[in-house]
Amino acid sequence: MMRRTFVLVLVAAATVATGLAQDDTVIVRPKEIDEVLVNPGMGIQTFQRFNGDPVNTGGRWSEEGPTSKLAPATSKPDFPDSSIAYCRWFWMALEPERGKYRWEIIDNALEEARAHGQTLAIRLMPYDQKHPLPEWYQNSGARRANKPSDKDGAIWQPDFSDPLYLKYWGELVAAAGARYDGHPYLDTVDISSVGYWGEGWSDYMPPFPSQKALIDIWVEAFRDTPLLMNFDEEKALAYGTERGAGWRLDCLGDMRSQYWESWHRKWSHMLDFYPLQVVRAGLQNVWQRSPVSLETCWVPEHWFKQGWDVNYILSQALRWHVTSLNIKSTSIPAEWRKPFEEFQKKMGYRFILRRLEYPRTVKAGRMMPVHMWWLNAGVAPVYRPCALALQLWSATARAVIRADADVRKWLPGDAVFDGSVYVPQTLPPGTYRTRIALLDPRTEQPAIRLAIEGRQPDGWYDLGEIAVE
């Protein structure tokens, strides 16, 4: 009888202790929201234009990047809000005379992106069928890969293994890197050197050592800004990503089963090339440390007219852990708005604070234990630094307290922060609101929208009350 009484006393004591612990602790479980979030470095891009600019119509777009300010749309364009503007320019536009660079073109694009609430992703392109290599280069003594009498003789095709090509193209790349690498509003830079649009394929492919050299010039020029390796050549793709680049492909959605003359067979990118190339080039885990950016083959309106399976296309992009997508600034078919909205909720990162625990009362000048459970419900991490911060806020005083967490390591799935933060000794006693945010290190302001309720006009999320003694 005495043994049973002793057990009951222990249980009662434990119950009281638990109640006291819960009374001394605040536990917050924020409510999740279900909406598209526009966040830095991810999402659907604008192409050759910026937020608010008119969309392209008729399934057409331009490969010539903007060289002057565009006229704004007269009404809100039929296009998602975007955090990235993607622009690309030809060599002849950027260096019409050797060594005389028109940096004002890229400077203006960076300023336009910033003014429209975006960062800028860029590609420098050597040439295409309509935009030849600079005339000074053609007259420099550089080797030509074809003859005027050839089938493609109207286009001056360079010998990509020519030391002069590496020298002159490399000088442009090095100069661009010296000017723009690490620019706070430069999102990514495409590795571009071989073939039309610099996409990496050509009828005149150079030996692999030359391909490597043309990749290395980008890696050496851009050490801070993330690079993206174009997709077409397997060995080059593997080499570029091994050197730290992310990757991009430019024909997402191609589901054709028609005959391709160049391949001498029926073939499509989505069914016969891309999924296999990802594995063969060893790209399966690149997304964990570098971004994946995709571009549509034609535009979504073309997919719709062809009757292609949009759910397959978008789900495949998510399987590749896509962070950003270029749909060439064209409208999304009305019938596909819902699939694209659901896709936007999954691409890139999507942070949900599931649980926050902290003391109900803290002392200024002391450490405060904090426990957080987060979920990244997207398919990729955030690749740029951002600071996890708490704010103790009142109408008369406030303190921003950073937590020691590297948010870039929050891969899809759960993440936990168990740690302590210092409550400033100068914080006056009183009752405060506990707020949380992910800060942009450039501005020290909240940068990332969370998929929870409680967001305030200044971007912080109000989650509970705390007393400071």
C-alpha positions as CSV (number, residue, x, y, z in Angstrom):
1,M,0.0,0.0,0.0
2,M,2.9,2.4,0.9
3,R,4.7,1.5,-2.4
4,R,1.6,2.5,-4.4
5,T,1.2,5.7,-2.5
6,F,4.9,6.6,-3.2
7,V,4.4,6.0,-6.9
8,L,1.3,8.3,-7.0
9,V,3.2,11.0,-5.2
10,L,6.0,10.8,-7.9
11,V,3.5,11.0,-10.7
12,A,1.8,14.0,-9.1
13,A,5.1,15.7,-8.6
14,A,6.1,15.1,-12.2
15,T,2.7,16.5,-13.4
16,V,3.2,19.6,-11.4
17,A,6.7,20.1,-12.7
18,T,5.5,19.7,-16.3
19,G,2.7,22.2,-15.7
20,L,5.2,24.7,-14.4
21,A,7.5,24.2,-17.3
22,Q,4.7,24.7,-19.8
23,D,3.6,27.9,-17.9
24,D,7.2,29.2,-18.2
25,T,7.4,28.4,-21.9
26,V,5.7,29.8,-24.9
27,I,5.0,27.4,-27.7
28,V,3.7,28.8,-31.0
29,R,2.5,26.7,-33.9
30,P,2.0,29.2,-36.8
31,K,-0.8,28.6,-39.3
32,E,0.3,27.6,-42.8
33,I,-0.9,29.6,-45.8
34,D,-1.5,28.2,-49.3
35,E,-0.5,30.9,-51.8
36,V,2.2,31.6,-54.3
37,L,5.2,33.4,-52.7
38,V,7.5,35.7,-54.6
39,N,10.9,35.3,-53.1
40,P,14.5,36.3,-54.0
41,G,16.4,34.1,-56.4
42,M,13.5,31.8,-57.4
43,G,10.3,31.6,-59.4
44,I,9.2,32.4,-62.9
45,Q,11.6,34.9,-64.6
46,T,10.9,37.9,-66.8
47,F,12.8,37.6,-70.1
48,Q,14.5,40.6,-71.8
49,R,12.2,42.8,-69.7
50,F,11.2,43.5,-66.1
51,N,8.3,43.4,-63.7
52,G,5.4,45.4,-65.2
53,D,6.7,45.4,-68.7
54,P,4.4,44.2,-71.5
55,V,4.3,40.5,-72.2
56,N,5.3,39.0,-75.6
57,T,2.4,37.9,-77.8
58,G,2.0,35.4,-80.6
59,G,4.5,33.0,-79.2
60,R,7.4,35.2,-80.2
61,W,10.3,36.7,-78.2
62,S,13.6,38.4,-78.9
63,E,17.1,37.1,-78.3
64,E,18.4,40.7,-78.2
65,G,18.6,42.0,-74.6
66,P,17.4,45.5,-73.8
67,T,19.9,48.3,-74.6
68,S,17.6,51.1,-73.4
69,K,14.7,51.6,-71.0
70,L,11.5,49.9,-72.1
71,A,8.1,51.6,-72.2
72,P,6.0,50.3,-69.3
73,A,2.8,48.5,-69.8
74,T,-0.4,50.6,-69.8
75,S,-2.0,48.0,-67.5
76,K,-0.9,45.2,-65.3
77,P,0.6,42.5,-67.6
78,D,-0.9,39.0,-67.7
79,F,2.3,37.6,-66.0
80,P,3.3,36.4,-62.6
81,D,5.2,38.8,-60.3
82,S,8.9,37.9,-60.5
83,S,12.0,38.3,-58.4
84,I,14.5,37.6,-61.3
85,A,14.9,39.4,-64.7
86,Y,16.8,37.2,-67.2
87,C,18.6,39.1,-70.0
88,R,21.1,38.1,-72.6
89,W,23.1,40.1,-75.2
90,F,25.3,39.3,-78.2
91,W,29.0,40.0,-78.4
92,M,28.6,42.5,-81.2
93,A,26.3,44.6,-79.0
94,L,28.6,44.6,-76.0
95,E,32.0,45.0,-77.8
96,P,31.4,46.6,-81.2
97,E,35.1,47.7,-81.2
98,R,37.8,45.6,-79.6
99,G,38.3,46.5,-76.0
100,K,35.6,49.1,-76.0
101,Y,32.9,47.6,-73.9
102,R,29.4,49.0,-73.6
103,W,29.0,48.3,-70.0
104,E,26.2,50.8,-69.7
105,I,23.9,48.2,-71.3
106,I,24.4,45.8,-68.3
107,D,24.6,48.7,-65.8
108,N,21.2,49.9,-66.9
109,A,19.7,46.4,-66.8
110,L,21.0,46.0,-63.2
111,E,19.5,49.3,-62.2
112,E,16.2,48.5,-64.0
113,A,16.0,45.1,-62.2
114,R,16.7,46.8,-58.8
115,A,14.0,49.4,-59.5
116,H,11.5,46.7,-60.3
117,G,12.2,44.6,-57.2
118,Q,14.3,42.0,-59.0
119,T,17.8,40.7,-59.4
120,L,19.4,40.2,-62.8
121,A,20.4,36.9,-64.4
122,I,22.6,37.3,-67.6
123,R,24.2,35.5,-70.5
124,L,26.8,36.9,-72.9
125,M,26.3,35.2,-76.3
126,P,28.9,35.0,-79.1
127,Y,26.5,35.0,-82.1
128,D,23.6,33.4,-83.8
129,Q,22.2,33.1,-87.3
130,K,21.0,36.7,-87.3
131,H,23.6,38.4,-85.0
132,P,27.1,37.7,-86.4
133,L,30.4,37.8,-84.5
134,P,31.8,41.3,-84.3
135,E,33.3,42.5,-87.6
136,W,36.6,43.3,-85.9
137,Y,36.9,39.7,-84.7
138,Q,36.2,38.3,-88.2
139,N,39.0,40.6,-89.5
140,S,41.4,39.8,-86.7
141,G,43.1,36.8,-88.4
142,A,41.0,34.4,-86.3
143,R,40.3,31.1,-88.0
144,R,36.9,30.4,-89.6
145,A,35.5,26.9,-89.3
146,N,33.4,27.0,-92.5
147,K,33.8,28.4,-96.0
148,P,31.5,30.9,-97.8
149,S,30.5,28.1,-100.2
150,D,29.4,25.8,-97.5
151,K,25.7,25.1,-96.8
152,D,25.9,27.5,-93.8
153,G,28.4,29.8,-95.5
154,A,26.3,32.9,-95.0
155,I,27.2,32.6,-91.3
156,W,30.8,33.2,-90.2
157,Q,31.3,30.2,-88.0
158,P,34.4,30.5,-85.7
159,D,36.9,27.8,-85.0
160,F,36.3,27.4,-81.2
161,S,39.7,25.8,-80.7
162,D,41.5,28.8,-82.2
163,P,43.7,30.5,-79.5
164,L,42.4,33.8,-80.8
165,Y,38.8,32.8,-80.0
166,L,39.9,31.9,-76.4
167,K,41.9,35.1,-76.1
168,Y,39.3,37.6,-77.4
169,W,36.2,36.0,-75.9
170,G,38.2,35.4,-72.7
171,E,39.0,39.1,-72.5
172,L,35.4,40.0,-72.6
173,V,34.5,37.4,-70.0
174,A,37.4,38.5,-67.7
175,A,36.4,42.2,-68.0
176,A,32.8,41.3,-67.2
177,G,33.8,39.4,-64.2
178,A,36.1,42.2,-62.9
179,R,33.2,44.6,-63.2
180,Y,30.2,42.5,-62.0
181,D,31.3,39.5,-60.0
182,G,29.6,39.6,-56.6
183,H,27.3,42.5,-57.6
184,P,24.5,42.4,-55.0
185,Y,21.9,42.5,-57.7
186,L,23.4,40.0,-60.1
187,D,21.6,36.7,-59.6
188,T,23.4,34.2,-61.9
189,V,25.6,34.1,-65.0
190,D,25.4,31.6,-67.7
191,I,28.6,29.8,-68.9
192,S,28.5,30.6,-72.6
193,S,31.2,30.1,-75.2
194,V,30.4,27.6,-78.0
195,G,27.8,27.7,-80.8
196,Y,24.7,29.7,-81.5
197,W,23.6,31.7,-78.4
198,G,26.6,30.2,-76.6
199,E,24.5,27.1,-75.7
200,G,27.4,24.7,-75.9
201,W,26.6,22.8,-79.1
202,S,27.7,23.3,-82.7
203,D,28.4,21.6,-85.9
204,Y,32.0,22.6,-85.3
205,M,32.6,21.4,-81.8
206,P,36.1,21.9,-80.6
207,P,38.1,19.1,-78.9
208,F,37.3,18.6,-75.2
209,P,40.4,20.4,-73.9
210,S,39.3,23.5,-75.8
211,Q,35.8,23.2,-74.3
212,K,37.3,23.0,-70.8
213,A,39.4,26.1,-71.4
214,L,36.3,28.0,-72.5
215,I,34.5,26.9,-69.3
216,D,37.5,27.8,-67.1
217,I,37.5,31.4,-68.2
218,W,34.0,31.8,-66.6
219,V,34.9,30.0,-63.4
220,E,38.0,32.2,-63.0
221,A,36.1,35.4,-63.8
222,F,33.0,34.8,-61.5
223,R,34.1,33.4,-58.2
224,D,31.3,34.8,-56.1
225,T,28.2,35.1,-58.4
226,P,26.6,31.7,-59.1
227,L,27.3,30.2,-62.5
228,L,25.0,28.0,-64.6
229,M,26.3,25.4,-67.1
230,N,24.4,24.9,-70.3
231,F,23.1,21.4,-70.8
232,D,23.7,20.0,-74.3
233,E,27.2,18.4,-74.2
234,E,27.5,15.7,-71.6
235,K,31.3,16.0,-70.9
236,A,31.2,19.7,-70.8
237,L,28.2,19.7,-68.6
238,A,29.8,17.3,-66.1
239,Y,33.0,19.4,-66.1
240,G,31.3,22.7,-65.6
241,T,29.2,21.4,-62.7
242,E,32.2,19.7,-61.2
243,R,33.8,23.1,-61.1
244,G,30.9,24.4,-59.0
245,A,28.3,25.6,-61.5
246,G,24.7,24.9,-61.3
247,W,23.0,23.9,-64.6
248,R,20.3,25.1,-67.0
249,L,18.5,23.6,-70.0
250,D,16.6,25.5,-72.6
251,C,14.0,23.2,-74.1
252,L,11.8,22.3,-71.2
253,G,8.5,21.0,-72.5
254,D,9.5,19.6,-75.9
255,M,7.3,16.5,-76.2
256,R,7.5,16.2,-80.0
257,S,7.6,12.7,-81.6
258,Q,8.3,14.1,-85.0
259,Y,11.4,13.3,-87.1
260,W,14.5,15.5,-86.3
261,E,16.6,15.7,-89.4
262,S,19.7,16.6,-87.4
263,W,19.3,13.4,-85.3
264,H,18.0,11.2,-88.1
265,R,15.2,9.8,-85.9
266,K,12.1,10.6,-84.0
267,W,13.2,12.3,-80.8
268,S,12.2,14.8,-78.1
269,H,14.0,16.5,-75.3
270,M,11.6,15.6,-72.5
271,L,11.3,11.9,-73.5
272,D,14.6,11.0,-75.1
273,F,17.3,13.3,-73.8
274,Y,17.0,15.4,-70.7
275,P,16.1,12.7,-68.1
276,L,18.9,10.5,-69.3
277,Q,21.5,13.3,-69.5
278,V,20.9,14.3,-65.9
279,V,22.0,10.8,-64.8
280,R,24.7,10.3,-67.4
281,A,26.4,13.6,-66.5
282,G,26.1,12.9,-62.7
283,L,23.9,15.9,-62.0
284,Q,21.5,14.2,-59.5
285,N,22.8,16.1,-56.4
286,V,24.1,19.4,-57.9
287,W,20.9,21.1,-56.8
288,Q,21.9,20.7,-53.2
289,R,24.6,23.3,-53.5
290,S,24.0,25.2,-56.8
291,P,20.8,26.3,-58.6
292,V,18.9,24.6,-61.4
293,S,17.3,27.0,-64.0
294,L,15.1,26.0,-66.9
295,E,13.8,27.6,-70.0
296,T,10.8,26.5,-72.1
297,C,11.0,25.2,-75.6
298,W,8.8,27.7,-77.4
299,V,6.3,28.9,-74.8
300,P,3.5,27.4,-72.7
301,E,0.8,28.6,-75.2
302,H,2.6,26.4,-77.8
303,W,2.5,23.4,-75.5
304,F,-1.2,23.9,-75.0
305,K,-1.9,24.1,-78.7
306,Q,0.1,20.9,-79.2
307,G,-1.8,19.1,-76.5
308,W,1.3,18.2,-74.5
309,D,0.9,16.9,-70.9
310,V,1.6,20.0,-68.7
311,N,1.5,17.9,-65.6
312,Y,4.2,15.7,-66.8
313,I,6.4,18.6,-67.9
314,L,6.0,20.5,-64.6
315,S,6.4,17.5,-62.4
316,Q,9.6,16.6,-64.3
317,A,10.9,20.1,-63.6
318,L,10.2,19.6,-59.9
319,R,12.0,16.3,-60.0
320,W,15.1,18.1,-61.3
321,H,14.8,20.5,-58.3
322,V,14.1,23.6,-60.4
323,T,14.6,27.0,-58.7
324,S,13.8,29.3,-61.6
325,L,12.0,29.1,-65.0
326,N,12.1,31.3,-68.1
327,I,8.8,31.2,-70.0
328,K,10.0,34.1,-72.3
329,S,7.6,36.7,-70.8
330,T,4.5,35.1,-72.4
331,S,1.1,34.5,-70.9
332,I,0.2,31.2,-69.3
333,P,-2.9,29.7,-70.9
334,A,-6.0,30.3,-68.8
335,E,-6.7,26.6,-68.7
336,W,-3.3,26.0,-67.1
337,R,-3.3,28.7,-64.5
338,K,-4.0,26.2,-61.7
339,P,-1.2,23.7,-62.6
340,F,1.3,26.6,-62.9
341,E,0.2,28.1,-59.5
342,E,0.7,24.7,-57.8
343,F,4.1,24.4,-59.6
344,Q,5.1,27.8,-58.3
345,K,4.3,26.8,-54.7
346,K,6.8,23.9,-55.0
347,M,9.7,25.2,-57.1
348,G,12.6,26.7,-55.3
349,Y,12.4,27.0,-51.5
350,R,9.2,27.4,-49.4
351,F,9.8,27.9,-45.7
352,I,7.2,27.0,-43.1
353,L,7.8,27.6,-39.4
354,R,6.0,24.7,-37.7
355,R,6.9,25.2,-34.1
356,L,8.6,27.9,-32.0
357,E,9.4,27.5,-28.3
358,Y,11.0,30.2,-26.1
359,P,10.8,31.3,-22.4
360,R,7.8,33.4,-21.3
361,T,10.2,35.7,-19.3
362,V,13.8,36.5,-20.0
363,K,16.5,38.7,-18.4
364,A,18.3,41.4,-20.3
365,G,22.0,40.5,-20.6
366,R,21.4,36.8,-20.4
367,M,21.1,34.0,-22.9
368,M,17.7,32.8,-24.0
369,P,17.0,29.3,-25.2
370,V,15.1,29.0,-28.5
371,H,13.8,25.9,-30.3
372,M,12.4,26.0,-33.8
373,W,11.1,23.4,-36.2
374,W,11.0,24.4,-39.8
375,L,9.9,22.7,-43.0
376,N,11.2,23.5,-46.4
377,A,8.2,22.5,-48.5
378,G,9.9,23.4,-51.8
379,V,12.2,21.3,-53.9
380,A,15.5,23.2,-53.5
381,P,17.4,25.3,-50.8
382,V,18.0,29.0,-50.8
383,Y,21.5,29.5,-52.3
384,R,22.3,33.0,-51.2
385,P,23.1,33.8,-47.5
386,C,20.2,35.1,-45.3
387,A,20.1,35.5,-41.6
388,L,17.6,33.9,-39.3
389,A,16.7,36.6,-36.8
390,L,14.4,37.1,-33.8
391,Q,13.1,40.6,-32.9
392,L,11.9,41.6,-29.5
393,W,9.6,44.6,-30.4
394,S,7.6,47.1,-28.5
395,A,6.3,50.6,-29.3
396,T,9.2,52.1,-27.5
397,A,12.1,49.7,-27.8
398,R,13.3,46.8,-29.9
399,A,16.2,44.5,-30.5
400,V,17.2,42.3,-33.5
401,I,18.9,39.1,-32.4
402,R,20.5,36.8,-35.0
403,A,20.4,33.0,-34.5
404,D,23.5,31.0,-35.5
405,A,21.9,29.0,-38.4
406,D,23.0,28.5,-42.0
407,V,19.6,28.6,-43.8
408,R,21.3,27.5,-47.0
409,K,21.6,24.0,-45.5
410,W,17.8,23.7,-45.1
411,L,17.2,21.2,-47.9
412,P,13.6,20.1,-48.7
413,G,12.2,18.5,-45.5
414,D,12.5,19.3,-41.9
415,A,15.1,21.5,-40.2
416,V,15.5,22.1,-36.5
417,F,17.2,24.9,-34.6
418,D,18.1,24.2,-31.0
419,G,20.2,27.0,-29.6
420,S,20.5,30.1,-27.4
421,V,20.5,33.8,-28.3
422,Y,21.7,36.8,-26.3
423,V,19.2,39.3,-25.1
424,P,20.9,42.7,-25.2
425,Q,21.7,44.2,-21.8
426,T,20.5,47.6,-23.0
427,L,17.0,46.4,-23.6
428,P,14.6,48.1,-21.2
429,P,12.3,45.9,-19.0
430,G,8.8,45.5,-20.4
431,T,6.5,43.4,-22.5
432,Y,7.5,42.8,-26.0
433,R,6.2,41.0,-29.1
434,T,8.4,38.1,-30.4
435,R,8.9,38.4,-34.1
436,I,10.9,36.4,-36.6
437,A,12.3,37.0,-40.1
438,L,14.9,35.9,-42.6
439,L,17.0,38.9,-43.4
440,D,18.8,40.0,-46.5
441,P,22.5,40.6,-45.4
442,R,22.7,43.5,-47.9
443,T,19.9,45.5,-46.3
444,E,19.4,43.9,-42.9
445,Q,15.7,43.9,-43.8
446,P,13.2,40.9,-44.0
447,A,13.7,39.4,-47.4
448,I,11.9,36.1,-47.6
449,R,8.1,35.6,-47.3
450,L,7.2,32.5,-45.2
451,A,4.3,30.3,-45.9
452,I,2.7,31.2,-42.5
453,E,0.3,33.8,-41.2
454,G,1.4,36.7,-39.1
455,R,3.3,38.8,-41.6
456,Q,3.4,42.5,-40.6
457,P,3.7,45.5,-43.0
458,D,7.5,45.7,-42.3
459,G,8.0,42.0,-43.3
460,W,8.5,40.6,-39.8
461,Y,6.2,37.8,-38.5
462,D,4.5,38.5,-35.2
463,L,4.3,35.2,-33.2
464,G,3.8,35.8,-29.5
465,E,4.5,37.8,-26.3
466,I,7.6,37.9,-24.1
467,A,8.5,39.7,-20.9
468,V,12.0,41.2,-20.4
469,E,13.2,41.8,-16.9
